[in-house]
């Protein structure tokens, strides 16, 4: 019963880690680009206690993660995630 677990992990886990790393990289690049392009400094506003800036930052994070999640769900190759993400 468990004899197939180790070979499956050996083949599937590196792919999973590569896809996860690519998704986090794309999300990070998207957030940095967004923060650079907007005229507001969200992190400064959040540190000052501005709740609206926090809501905008989290909304942006969710909006950027949705296409990446859809790409993760429909692709099997890391290059697809990078191209479509």
Secondary structure in CASP SS format (residue, H / E / C, confidence):
PFRMAT SS
TARGET T0000
AUTHOR 0000-0000-0000
METHOD secondary structure of the structure
MODEL  1
X C 1.00
X C 1.00
X C 1.00
X C 1.00
X H 1.00
X H 1.00
X H 1.00
X H 1.00
X H 1.00
X H 1.00
X H 1.00
X H 1.00
X H 1.00
X H 1.00
X H 1.00
X H 1.00
X H 1.00
X H 1.00
X H 1.00
X H 1.00
X H 1.00
X H 1.00
X H 1.00
X H 1.00
X H 1.00
X H 1.00
X H 1.00
X H 1.00
X H 1.00
X H 1.00
X H 1.00
X H 1.00
X H 1.00
X H 1.00
X H 1.00
X H 1.00
X H 1.00
X C 1.00
X C 1.00
X C 1.00
X C 1.00
X H 1.00
X H 1.00
X H 1.00
X H 1.00
X H 1.00
X H 1.00
X C 1.00
X C 1.00
X C 1.00
X H 1.00
X H 1.00
X H 1.00
X H 1.00
X H 1.00
X H 1.00
X H 1.00
X H 1.00
X H 1.00
X H 1.00
X H 1.00
X H 1.00
X H 1.00
X H 1.00
X H 1.00
X H 1.00
X H 1.00
X H 1.00
X H 1.00
X H 1.00
X H 1.00
X H 1.00
X H 1.00
X H 1.00
X C 1.00
X C 1.00
X C 1.00
X H 1.00
X H 1.00
X H 1.00
X H 1.00
X H 1.00
X H 1.00
X H 1.00
X C 1.00
END
